[in-house]
Amino acid sequence: MERDLKVSRPLKLYGQELTGSSYAIARMNMVIHDMEGESVRGNSMTNPKFRETDTSLKKFDIVVANPMWNQPFDPSVYPQMVCRS
């Protein structure tokens, strides 16, 4: 289904994975599917790696997330978290 959103092609994949196994799977999929982009390791909630030169968070056209809500965390760490659609 085509949307009105204008997205640059080819698509590039950017991802930040907490665990080594998830990171390895992401890198493997990028190679298998001949995708461009960047995959890095780290906690995206406490230390997001994709930033602009002024240190603000990088903005993307499309975002897919698998939040870690099934893992224990201290809610006070994320007091300003806002979900937007």
Secondary structure, 3 states (H helix, E strand, C coil): CCCCCCCCCCCEEEEEECCHHHHHHHHHHHHHCCCEEEEEECCCCCCCCCECCCCCECCCCCCCCCCCCCCCCCHHHCCCCCCCC
